[in-house]
Amino acid sequence: QVQLVESGGGLVQPGGSLRLSCAASGNIFTIYLMGWYRQAPGRQRELVAVINNNSSATYGYSVKGRFTISRDNAKNTVYLQMNGLNAENKDVYYCNDRSLIGQENWGKGTLVTVSS
């Protein structure tokens, strides 16, 4: 089992930036993919960005060019740098990890609010 703890969410003004962090612990040797998903009330979780252990990243269409995912394998931590935030980015952001055989774990989520 892998435990994921997110941090870095909060309130930011439109056009501002935030950096989310997700630290993994436990059975970290099984982790292949780490990443971020977002979810609004009543909607399915959708991909924000994921990165594998070779640092190859995939982004959701709506965040390309504004968000950057990175991973520090030595610290078992994944980061999401979010720039140019707008009201549409307001959501709960969840950290996710996935093994090569498809086992996955979720963090509890961190709320990002964009408001002036």
C-alpha positions as CSV (number, residue, x, y, z in Angstrom):
1,Q,0.0,0.0,0.0
2,V,1.1,3.5,-0.8
3,Q,0.1,6.6,1.2
4,L,-0.2,9.9,-0.5
5,V,-0.3,13.3,1.2
6,E,-1.0,16.4,-0.8
7,S,-0.2,20.0,0.2
8,G,0.0,23.4,-1.4
9,G,-3.6,24.1,-2.2
10,G,-5.3,27.4,-1.2
11,L,-6.7,30.7,-2.5
12,V,-5.1,32.5,-5.3
13,Q,-6.1,35.5,-7.4
14,P,-6.9,35.1,-11.1
15,G,-3.6,34.9,-13.1
16,G,-1.7,33.7,-10.0
17,S,0.3,30.6,-9.4
18,L,0.3,27.7,-6.9
19,R,2.5,24.7,-6.5
20,L,1.0,21.5,-5.3
21,S,3.1,18.7,-3.7
22,C,2.4,15.1,-3.1
23,A,4.6,13.0,-0.9
24,A,4.4,9.2,-1.2
25,S,5.3,6.7,1.6
26,G,4.9,3.0,2.2
27,N,5.4,0.6,-0.6
28,I,6.9,3.2,-2.9
29,F,8.9,0.7,-5.0
30,T,5.7,-0.3,-6.8
31,I,5.1,3.2,-8.1
32,Y,5.3,3.8,-11.9
33,L,3.0,6.7,-12.5
34,M,2.3,9.6,-10.2
35,G,0.1,12.5,-11.0
36,W,-2.8,14.8,-10.4
37,Y,-6.5,14.7,-11.2
38,R,-9.2,17.2,-10.5
39,Q,-12.8,16.8,-9.5
40,A,-15.7,19.2,-9.2
41,P,-18.9,18.3,-7.3
42,G,-21.1,15.9,-9.3
43,R,-18.4,15.4,-12.0
44,Q,-15.9,12.6,-12.7
45,R,-12.3,13.0,-11.9
46,E,-10.3,14.2,-14.9
47,L,-6.7,14.1,-15.7
48,V,-4.5,17.1,-15.0
49,A,-1.1,15.6,-15.5
50,V,0.8,12.4,-14.8
51,I,4.5,11.6,-15.0
52,N,6.2,8.2,-15.0
53,N,9.4,7.2,-13.3
54,N,11.4,8.2,-16.4
55,S,10.0,11.7,-16.1
56,S,7.8,11.4,-19.2
57,A,4.7,13.5,-18.7
58,T,1.2,13.6,-20.1
59,Y,-1.1,16.6,-19.6
60,G,-4.8,17.2,-19.8
61,Y,-5.8,19.3,-22.8
62,S,-7.0,22.3,-20.7
63,V,-3.7,22.8,-18.8
64,K,-1.1,22.3,-21.5
65,G,1.3,25.2,-21.5
66,R,0.3,26.5,-18.1
67,F,0.9,23.6,-15.7
68,T,4.1,21.7,-15.2
69,I,4.4,18.4,-13.5
70,S,7.7,17.2,-12.1
71,R,8.9,14.4,-9.9
72,D,11.7,14.0,-7.4
73,N,12.3,10.2,-7.1
74,A,14.7,10.7,-4.2
75,K,12.0,12.4,-2.2
76,N,9.2,10.3,-3.6
77,T,7.4,13.5,-4.3
78,V,5.5,14.8,-7.3
79,Y,4.9,18.5,-7.9
80,L,2.4,20.4,-10.0
81,Q,3.3,24.0,-10.8
82,M,0.2,25.8,-11.8
83,N,0.5,29.2,-13.6
84,G,-2.1,31.5,-15.1
85,L,-4.9,30.2,-12.8
86,N,-8.4,31.1,-13.6
87,A,-11.8,30.4,-12.2
88,E,-12.2,27.3,-14.3
89,N,-9.2,25.8,-12.4
90,K,-11.1,25.8,-9.1
91,D,-11.4,22.3,-7.9
92,V,-10.2,19.7,-5.5
93,Y,-7.0,18.2,-6.8
94,Y,-6.1,14.6,-6.0
95,C,-2.8,13.0,-6.1
96,N,-2.7,9.5,-7.7
97,D,-0.1,6.8,-8.0
98,R,-0.3,3.7,-10.2
99,S,1.9,0.6,-10.5
100,L,2.8,-1.3,-13.6
101,I,0.0,-3.8,-12.9
102,G,-2.6,-1.1,-12.5
103,Q,-2.9,-0.9,-8.7
104,E,-3.5,2.6,-7.7
105,N,-3.9,4.8,-4.7
106,W,-5.4,8.3,-4.0
107,G,-4.7,11.1,-1.7
108,K,-7.4,12.9,0.2
109,G,-7.3,15.9,-2.1
110,T,-6.4,19.6,-1.7
111,L,-8.7,22.5,-2.6
112,V,-7.6,25.1,-5.1
113,T,-9.7,28.3,-5.2
114,V,-9.3,31.1,-7.7
115,S,-11.0,34.3,-6.7
116,S,-10.3,38.0,-6.6
